[in-house]
Amino acid sequence: MTLLTQREAALVLRLSERTLERWRVQGTGPRFVRLPGGSIRYRQQDIEADVAARVVTSTSEGRAVR
């Protein structure tokens, strides 16, 4: 199992770390793991699943909000 830091996950997704932080507070975005001591990690499989759930075929489809 591959665990990515917030910075690594942000780089993979080409997003800012702040966006990932905001998504965690809002309960959107990829699932994450909270390790002892409060460290946040992302599993590669959860990032891939989140991206797959956001795939659309048309710009007329609603915004991907979960």
Summary of the structure (lengths in Angstrom):
residues: 66
radius of gyration: 12.5
end to end distance: 25.0
largest distance: 43.2
contacts: 145
relative contact order: 0.20
helix: 42%
strand: 12%
